[in-house]
Amino acid sequence: MSDPGNMAGNTDRSLGQLVAAATAEMSALVHDEIALAKAEVRQDVKRGVTGSVVIIIAGVLLLFAIPVLSFAAAYGIHNLGLGLAWSFLIVGGAFIVLGALLALFAVAKFKKVKPPERSIASAKQTAAVLQGVKPHPRATAAAGTGRPAVTGSTRADKALEAAPAQNEAPTVARSTT
């Protein structure tokens, strides 16, 4: 940005230079705010994607692996001497517990997703600073001219002072048809 020591006491800068400097600094501020918001959102999107991938994996495990593995496990338990119904019940319960654990892991990942707090705080701070900025007061109007009193020394100021004032704007007739 610009040198802050150069701004306070420098009266040699023209209005155009001041406007250009203010515009450049506002542009840089907006770009910095956007970059901060992007970084925070990118981090939260990664967390959300991780949680989504885990929930998809849990769903795939529950949909495709349960029938195959439950039959194999149930028949394996049945071969140990337990009844076939009890064998299937034990295997089904084990897969439900596994799916619930994966779902809890995914919920924990989703809870870590939060709004971009630093960007919000920075934007609020910027808004508070900009609300405190007051525009320069306009020059008082010259008596009866409807134009501001000009005490300038530039050619544009002198031309404005010498130009005739237009007190009334032309009226526009409106038709009602």
C-alpha positions, 0 to 999 in steps of 0.5 A: 500500500502507501506510506502512512507517514506521507498521507497525514501532512502532505498538502502537495497531493491533488484531489485526483491523486488522493482519489486514486490512492483511496481507490487503490487502498479500498481495492487492496482491502477488498481483495484481501477480504476476499482472499481471507474468505476464500481461504477460510471457506476452502478449509471448511469445504475440505472438512465437509468433503471429508465428512461426505466421503466418509458417509458415502463409504459408510453407505456403500459398506452398509449396502453392498457388504452387509448381505455378503459378509452377513451370510458368510459370518452367520454360516461360520457362527452356525458351524460353531454350534449356534443356531442359524437364526442367532448367527444371523442376528449376531452378524446383523447387529455387528454391521449396525454397530459398525455403520453407527460408528462411521456415521458418528465419525461423519457427524463429528467432521460436519460439526467442525465446519463453521462460518468464516469467523475471521472474514466476518470479524474483519468485514465488520471492522472495516464497516465500522471504520468506514462508518466513522469516515465523514465526507468533506463539508461542501463550501457554503453557497454564494448568496443567491447563485445556487452555486458553492462559493469558490475560493480556489486558485485553479483554472477550473475553480475560476471558470466555475466562479465566472460561469453564470448560475442556472437557478431553475431547471427546465420543466418537462410536460407530461401527457396523461393520455 
